[in-house]
């Protein structure tokens, strides 16, 4: 696997886990639980979006923001 793709997938995982942490905070603050299905669907969407943005950004701006 190419480093750029691996990096994008890892950033997607970070985004998905961040969403789950925010969702847990929402529940602890007294929010309503909508079910596993909707939460899983949004988590997958956040993962795909985060990975896509990361993949594009690294190609556009270079490795860690530096042009080489």
N, C-alpha and C positions, 0 to 999 in steps of 0.2 A: 504494500500500500504506500502510495506517495505521501510524503510528509504534509503537503498542503491539504490533502483529503483527510488524513488522520487528525490534523489540527482542527479542521472544520467540524469533524464528527465530535471531537472532544468539547469544542465550544458549544455545539448543539446540546450535548449532555449537560454541560454547566447551565445553559439556559433552561432546560427542562427541569433540572433539579431546583433551580432558583424559583421557577414558577411553583413547584410543589411546596417549597418552603413558604412562599407567600400565601398559597392556598391554606396551608396549615395555620398560619397566623390569622387568616380570615376566619377560619373555623374556631380558633381559640378566642377570638374577639366576639364570638356570638353569631357568626354568619350561618346561613342555612347550607346544609350539604345537599348538593344537587344529584348525587349518584356517582358511581364509579365510571360509567360510560362517558358522560360529558367531561369529567375531569381528565380521563385518559385521552379523549379526543383532543382537548385543548393542549395537553402535555405533548402529544405527538406533533401537533401543529407548531408549538413553540420550539420543539426540537428541530423540526425541518426548517423553520424560519431562521432560527439561530445558526444552524449549520450552513444554510444558503448565504446568509449575510456574511458570515465569517469567511466562507470560501471566496465570495466576490471581493470582500474587503482586502483579503490577503493578496489576491491577484492584482487588485487595483493599486494598493499602497505598498506592496512588497512585504517582505518578512519583518514583522514587528514594527512596521511603519517606516522602514528604511528602504530606500531605492538602492538596488545593487546592480 
